[in-house]
């Protein structure tokens, strides 16, 4: 009598216990099972380094934190602008920004930018930080926005460069675009120098003293404080997901997870805002912000503010003279 043959299951069907043939791993965890289960939730390889998507997100969170810590460290240095009263710096910033906004000569805008860099150098602000974090970003975004204005269909004038399809870059368009980029660069440099040389609590106190509505100051203050709390919660979620992920995920899965974390963070921000407001009211909050106390301005502060305003007025007059001279 022939020996009975053992019935074998076809190799493409997994065993009933859900384990891959010849191994103790589950089918979905094995390479073959992950390739076969197209509709499964199991991790699969996509041929792309999709884990870099989460890594970049974590790196951006770390970058924001480092930037905030760096700005606080620079504001505590013993520099020229750090020693000035924040109300003097805020008033001078507003006066100079107004002068930049009405400037019509590129020479004036370049001069204001150079003066801002000189003040930053005396305040021990790294020039490389301003170049990488301010000028590059502003040049890219402002340049893209100003690029259509250089064409003859937007700004008619004498052609400086002929393009196909009847288009041309005009000299007047180039001047207008350069004014836009230089104006944005000068304003961004002033704003960066102001925020880097002034502690955040003192800057908010100066803004409140300048007549900014208290509701606006409170919202900005709370947003700045709890931004790092929410960012820390999101960062912990990303790290937990990365620590518990086996294998590679598809890019769409990582992107969906980031979107889910963003939605959960917004929901948490709404709930936290209600809880924080209820706690503030329970402790006697009456709508007035609790800010740093600034000493009286004094004669030196008044003179410093007058010097800033006078400098802004000189910039305005110089700009009008340069426009008349055609510079």
Secondary structure, DSSP 8 states (H G I E B T S, - for coil): ----------TTS--TTSB-TTSSSBGGGSHHHHHH-TTSSS----SS-THHHHHHHHHHHHHHHHHHHHHHHHHTS--TTTTS-HHHHHHHHHHHHHHHHT---HHHHHHHHHHHHHHHHHTT--HHHHIIIIIHHHHHHHHHHHHGGGBTTTS-S-EEEE-STT-EEEHHHHHHHHHHHHHHHHHHHHHHHHHHSS-HHHHHHHHHHTT--HHHHHHHHHHHHHHHHHHHHHHHHHHHHHHT--S---HHHHHHHHHHHHHHHHHHHHHHHHHHHHHHHHTT--S----------HHHHHHHHHHHHHHHHHHHHHHHHHHHHT-
